[in-house]
């Protein structure tokens, strides 16, 4: 009897141990919880004061104490602008990308990403302040599209490291353990292929899925080293058939229509290709009304020397190419009805009619954000 009880106890212990191991998975960035770091991968402005397309970023502080926030705006050419401001206790604010009350405007006819984190008053280091949350609204004549920002909480004392004390440079550690939350290992989502017709009220015969990818290895310093990688796409159709081989080389940030991956024939498709070599856009023109996509950032010799910013003449070398996780947003927009035909060094501003953040799977402990300290003048409390 004692032996049987011991066997049962051992079995229960093993079950509980496995359950405990499963529940102890590292923390991963998400779009539903509060944090100390917020990332908005997709920002767009077109027309004077955003008269045609504009983006509003809503951020709130639900704590009973104030904090400062440091933000970096990075456009499609990987040019950066930073600003630093205070947010009071329980205060909601919004940032108008075309008329920023807290720092420099984001420019005209620009797309890019906004990264913000809780900071000290001196703008010399981030602080642990897991009370921030936010979302973005992209407005246009076609529709107003909303998506939640990705939130990273601080999980331990080593959430940042000083890289160089003079001039001050520091790094936010996205390691899912002693630092901030980590990024998902890869992104997954379902999407409606260009040309589907069965879902009512959604004009997918005229709009197509447009992907935005933000690598979780970001160097925002003035003397920064670009993050170059390859977005590896795996696609499944509604019959569970898998299509491989499609990819997109990119540097620091990317946006493009999935079915135009690797295409150079149209002005905006040429822009995509000039940002980095791609292949396999036909894999996204699938039969059926819904498909599944998985995206992972890998290091690949396919991309060496081919990830280029036309206006700056930058090519990525072997040592700049890395495997990296992504954050992502998927929009639906017209691939032909753009608001303007962009020059070679500009991203198209698309007329989005719907969109959502992409889901993450797994976790990664290698992400980081590098930044300069004390480079921005603090805006007044509002």
Secondary structure, DSSP 8 states (H G I E B T S, - for coil): -HHHHHHHHHHHHHHHHHHHHHHT---B-BSSS-BSEEEEEEEEEBSGGGSSBEEEEEEEE-SSS-EEEEEEEEETT--EEEEEEEE-TT-EEEEETTS-TTS----SSEEEEEEEEEE-TTSSSB-----EEEEEEEE-SS-EEEEE-EEE-B-SS-SEEEEEETTEEEEEEE-SSSSB-B--SEEEEEE--TT---STT--TTT-EEEEEEEESEEE-STT----EEEEEEEEE-TT--EEEEEEEEEESEEEEEGGGTT--SSHHHHHHHHHS-EE-GGGGS-SSS-EEEEEEEE--GGGTTT-EETTTTEE--GGGB--B-EEEEEEEE-SS--SS---TTS------SEEEE-EEES--S-EEEEEESS-S-EE---
